[in-house]
Amino acid sequence: MYFLLPPSETKATGGSQSFALEQLHFPDLIEARAAVLGAYGASEINGVPGMAAIDRYTGTLFSAVHGRGLKGTSTANNSLSAAERDLAHGAVFIQSALFGLVGVNDALPVYKLNPSRKLNGLDLKKTWAAAHLSLWSAFGSVPILDLRSKAYAELAPIPPEVGAYSVVVFVEKDNGVREQLNHFNKKAKGQLVRSALIGQEIPKTIDELAERASLAGLKLEVSGRVITVVTRQAT
């Protein structure tokens, strides 16, 4: 099972790893990466230290993946264990506007790029969509959960024949009424991914994932290629 995540606008600073396009997941994207980086300005990140993507990106979704609690609590600085990172390495990928689809352990520099804009005349959507087209077939028939936000999903649309699942999040109130979450869906998405990483292996089916998710207080409902995640936490 694979999970596709959006990046976060907020990013941790620093890093101790070297950054190189050639070291990133999915080498077939190297030409598009070079083109986008050229339009971005390679000098902007030359010499900037790298950090694993799962640590570089911060914010609500990634805090939930790490299992972090509120500031001042004992879990405020939680981080994925080595075993959980190993599981995530082959199952969780992040859609970057600057680098395309990357792995959680890929070393990335700090950068800032809006996925919806043109970059010095370069159409990001057109560039990334074309570059990723042949990539999706490599995922085979394994279930793909597309947790990317609309802007990042549009950067690299998944062909219908691949059969990925889109994910929506609802909060269920005490009276049973449900309300769809948009901006505030990030925590539940992060909790869902975390639930898949707690164990000796990644779930192979949606039913197996639903069992794991239930331990995190989430309920999954499947209708066609849409998975509804039901949470009791609105934020």
C-alpha positions as CSV (number, residue, x, y, z in Angstrom):
1,M,0.0,0.0,0.0
2,Y,1.2,3.5,-0.9
3,F,0.4,6.9,0.6
4,L,0.9,10.1,-1.3
5,L,1.1,13.2,0.9
6,P,1.3,17.0,0.2
7,P,4.3,18.9,1.5
8,S,3.9,21.6,4.1
9,E,4.5,25.3,3.6
10,T,6.4,25.4,6.9
11,K,9.7,23.7,7.0
12,A,12.4,22.9,9.5
13,T,15.7,24.8,9.0
14,G,19.2,23.4,9.1
15,G,20.2,19.9,8.2
16,S,23.3,17.7,8.1
17,Q,22.9,15.8,4.9
18,S,24.1,16.6,1.4
19,F,21.5,17.4,-1.3
20,A,21.7,16.1,-4.8
21,L,19.0,15.6,-7.4
22,E,20.6,12.2,-8.4
23,Q,20.0,10.9,-4.9
24,L,16.2,11.4,-4.9
25,H,13.6,8.7,-5.4
26,F,12.3,8.2,-8.9
27,P,15.3,9.0,-11.2
28,D,13.0,9.2,-14.2
29,L,12.1,12.6,-12.9
30,I,15.6,13.9,-13.1
31,E,15.1,16.0,-16.3
32,A,12.0,17.6,-15.1
33,R,13.6,18.3,-11.7
34,A,16.6,19.9,-13.4
35,A,14.3,22.1,-15.5
36,V,12.2,23.2,-12.6
37,L,15.3,23.8,-10.4
38,G,16.8,25.8,-13.2
39,A,13.7,28.0,-13.4
40,Y,13.6,28.3,-9.6
41,G,17.3,29.3,-9.5
42,A,19.8,26.6,-8.6
43,S,21.9,29.2,-6.8
44,E,19.1,29.6,-4.2
45,I,19.8,26.1,-2.8
46,N,23.4,25.5,-3.8
47,G,25.3,24.5,-0.7
48,V,22.1,24.5,1.4
49,P,22.2,21.4,3.7
50,G,19.6,18.7,3.2
51,M,17.3,17.0,5.7
52,A,15.1,14.0,5.3
53,A,11.8,15.1,3.8
54,I,9.7,13.6,6.7
55,D,11.6,15.9,9.0
56,R,12.0,18.9,6.7
57,Y,8.3,19.3,6.3
58,T,6.5,20.4,9.5
59,G,2.9,21.4,10.3
60,T,-0.2,19.6,11.4
61,L,-0.1,16.6,9.0
62,F,3.5,15.8,9.6
63,S,3.2,16.3,13.4
64,A,0.4,13.7,13.3
65,V,2.6,11.3,11.3
66,H,5.2,11.6,14.0
67,G,2.6,11.3,16.8
68,R,3.4,14.7,18.3
69,G,1.2,16.2,20.9
70,L,0.7,19.8,22.0
71,K,3.6,21.9,23.1
72,G,4.5,21.3,26.7
73,T,3.3,17.7,26.7
74,S,5.4,14.6,26.9
75,T,4.8,13.8,23.3
76,A,5.5,17.3,21.9
77,N,8.8,16.2,20.3
78,N,7.9,12.7,19.2
79,S,9.5,11.4,16.1
80,L,9.1,8.3,14.0
81,S,11.3,5.4,15.2
82,A,13.9,3.8,13.0
83,A,11.6,0.9,12.3
84,E,8.7,3.2,11.3
85,R,11.0,5.2,9.0
86,D,12.1,2.0,7.3
87,L,8.4,1.1,6.7
88,A,7.7,4.6,5.4
89,H,10.7,4.5,3.1
90,G,9.0,2.3,0.6
91,A,5.4,3.3,1.2
92,V,5.0,7.0,1.8
93,F,5.8,9.6,-0.8
94,I,5.5,13.4,-0.8
95,Q,4.6,15.6,-3.7
96,S,6.9,18.6,-3.9
97,A,6.4,21.5,-6.3
98,L,10.1,21.8,-6.7
99,F,11.3,18.2,-6.8
100,G,8.2,16.2,-7.8
101,L,7.4,13.0,-5.9
102,V,10.0,12.3,-3.3
103,G,10.6,9.7,-0.6
104,V,10.4,10.4,3.1
105,N,14.1,9.8,3.6
106,D,15.2,11.9,0.6
107,A,17.4,14.8,1.7
108,L,15.8,18.1,0.7
109,P,17.0,21.7,1.2
110,V,14.8,24.5,2.6
111,Y,12.8,26.0,-0.3
112,K,9.5,27.9,-0.9
113,L,7.4,27.4,-4.0
114,N,3.7,27.8,-4.7
115,P,2.4,24.8,-6.7
116,S,-0.2,26.9,-8.5
117,R,2.1,29.5,-10.1
118,K,4.2,29.6,-13.2
119,L,7.9,29.7,-12.4
120,N,9.8,32.2,-14.6
121,G,7.6,31.1,-17.5
122,L,7.7,27.4,-16.7
123,D,4.3,25.8,-16.3
124,L,4.7,23.6,-13.2
125,K,1.4,21.7,-13.8
126,K,2.3,20.9,-17.4
127,T,5.9,20.0,-16.6
128,W,5.1,17.7,-13.6
129,A,2.0,16.1,-15.1
130,A,4.0,15.0,-18.2
131,A,7.0,13.8,-16.1
132,H,5.0,11.7,-13.7
133,L,2.8,10.1,-16.3
134,S,5.0,7.0,-16.8
135,L,5.7,6.9,-13.1
136,W,2.3,5.7,-11.9
137,S,2.5,2.3,-13.7
138,A,5.5,1.4,-11.5
139,F,3.1,1.3,-8.5
140,G,1.4,-1.8,-10.1
141,S,-1.9,-3.0,-8.6
142,V,-1.0,-2.1,-5.0
143,P,-3.6,0.3,-3.4
144,I,-2.6,4.0,-3.6
145,L,-4.2,6.4,-1.1
146,D,-4.0,9.9,-2.5
147,L,-3.9,12.2,0.5
148,R,-2.6,15.2,-1.5
149,S,-4.4,18.5,-1.4
150,K,-6.1,19.7,-4.6
151,A,-3.2,21.9,-5.7
152,Y,-0.6,19.1,-5.3
153,A,-2.8,16.4,-6.8
154,E,-3.2,18.7,-9.9
155,L,0.6,18.9,-10.3
156,A,0.7,15.2,-11.0
157,P,-2.7,13.7,-11.7
158,I,-3.0,9.9,-11.4
159,P,-4.6,8.3,-14.5
160,P,-8.0,6.7,-13.8
161,E,-6.8,3.3,-14.9
162,V,-4.3,3.3,-12.0
163,G,-7.2,3.1,-9.6
164,A,-6.0,5.3,-6.7
165,Y,-8.2,6.1,-3.8
166,S,-9.0,9.7,-3.0
167,V,-9.5,10.5,0.7
168,V,-12.0,12.8,2.4
169,V,-12.3,13.5,6.1
170,F,-15.4,14.1,8.2
171,V,-15.7,14.9,11.8
172,E,-18.6,13.2,13.6
173,K,-20.1,15.2,16.5
174,D,-21.6,13.8,19.6
175,N,-25.1,13.9,18.1
176,G,-24.0,11.8,15.1
177,V,-24.0,14.7,12.7
178,R,-21.0,14.7,10.3
179,E,-19.2,17.7,8.8
180,Q,-16.6,17.5,6.1
181,L,-13.2,18.9,7.0
182,N,-11.1,20.7,4.5
183,H,-8.2,22.7,5.9
184,F,-8.5,20.9,9.2
185,N,-8.3,17.4,7.6
186,K,-4.6,17.3,7.9
187,K,-4.4,15.9,11.4
188,A,-6.6,12.9,10.6
189,K,-4.7,12.2,7.4
190,G,-1.4,12.2,9.4
191,Q,-3.0,9.9,12.0
192,L,-4.1,7.6,9.2
193,V,-0.6,7.3,7.8
194,R,0.9,6.9,11.3
195,S,-1.5,4.0,12.0
196,A,-0.1,2.2,8.9
197,L,3.4,2.6,10.2
198,I,2.8,1.1,13.7
199,G,3.3,-2.6,13.1
200,Q,5.8,-5.0,11.5
201,E,4.6,-4.3,8.0
202,I,2.4,-1.9,6.0
203,P,-1.2,-3.0,5.6
204,K,-1.8,-4.7,2.3
205,T,-5.5,-4.1,2.0
206,I,-8.0,-1.4,2.9
207,D,-9.6,-3.7,5.4
208,E,-6.3,-4.2,7.1
209,L,-5.7,-0.4,7.1
210,A,-9.2,0.1,8.6
211,E,-8.3,-2.2,11.5
212,R,-5.1,-0.2,12.2
213,A,-6.9,3.1,11.8
214,S,-9.6,2.1,14.4
215,L,-6.8,1.8,17.0
216,A,-6.2,5.5,16.4
217,G,-9.8,6.4,16.8
218,L,-10.5,6.7,13.0
219,K,-13.2,4.9,11.1
220,L,-12.8,4.2,7.4
221,E,-15.7,3.9,4.9
222,V,-15.2,2.9,1.3
223,S,-17.4,3.8,-1.6
224,G,-15.9,3.0,-5.0
225,R,-12.6,4.8,-5.1
226,V,-13.3,7.2,-2.3
227,I,-12.3,6.5,1.2
228,T,-14.0,8.5,3.9
229,V,-12.1,9.0,7.2
230,V,-14.3,9.7,10.1
231,T,-12.7,11.3,13.1
232,R,-14.1,12.7,16.4
233,Q,-11.4,15.5,16.5
234,A,-12.2,18.6,14.5
235,T,-8.7,20.1,14.9
